[in-house]
Amino acid sequence: MDLLVDQVRAAGLVVEESCEWSGSYRFRDVAALVAYLTLVPWDAPDDFSVEAYADPLLTLHRDTAGRDITLTMRRFWFRARG
């Protein structure tokens, strides 16, 4: 966030507000994670598809073996004016 705010200010804008959040998202299984990534594509790699990521998804499925999958997410927002 600090780097982004510095870059926005260097571009001549005034940052009026900014905020960061970090937390966990929990998925019951790989199918739930895939459903989420399909519905929220901005959280997925640009080239995400089940076919393209089949091997890592199968590995994740085996490694979690019935346990929840927990991912750390970071979000930010800011408001700037010229």
N, C-alpha and C positions, 0 to 999 in steps of 0.2 A: 504494500500500500504506500509506503513512504516513497519508493522509487516512482510510482505512478503519479502521486501528488507532486513530486518534484518536477517530473516531466511536463505535467499540465501547467504548472506555474511557469516553467521555463518557456512554454509556448505562449505566455502572456495572459493566461486565464487566472481568475481568482477562484480558489477552491473555498466554497462557502460551508460545506458540510462533508463529512466522510465517516464511514463506519466499517468495521471488519467483524466477521463472525467466523468461528471455527467450532465444529461439532461433529457428531457421528451420525451416520445413516446406517441403519441395520436392516439386512435382508435375510429372510428365512432360508433362502436357497439360491442357487444360481439362476433358476427360472425367474425368480422375483427380481434379481439384479438385471437380467436381460430385459424383462418387461419394463423396468424403470428406465434403462438406457434407451430403449426404443421410444418411450413416451417423452423423454427429456433428452433429446439428442445433443444439446449443448454441454451436457456432462459426460458425453461419450467421446472417444477418439473420432476424428473426422472420418476415418475409414471403417468405423465399427459395423460389423455384421456378424451374425452367429457363425456363418461359414468362415469368415476371415479370422475369427478368434476362437474357433472350435477347440484347438489344442489347449490354449490357456484356460478356457472355460471348463473343459473336462478335467484338467489338473486341479482347478479351484474346487470343482465338485468333489473330486476324490479327497482333496486335502481338508475340506471342511466337514465331510462325513456326518451330516446331520446337524452340525453346529451353525449358528447364525454367521453371516458374513457382515463384518463391520468395516465401514470405510470412513475415513476422516474427510470432511468436506470443508472448504474455505469459501467464504463469500465476502464480497465487499461492494460498496456503492459510494459514489461521491456526487456532489452537485457543484458545478463550476459555471462561472459566467465570464463573458469577455469584457 
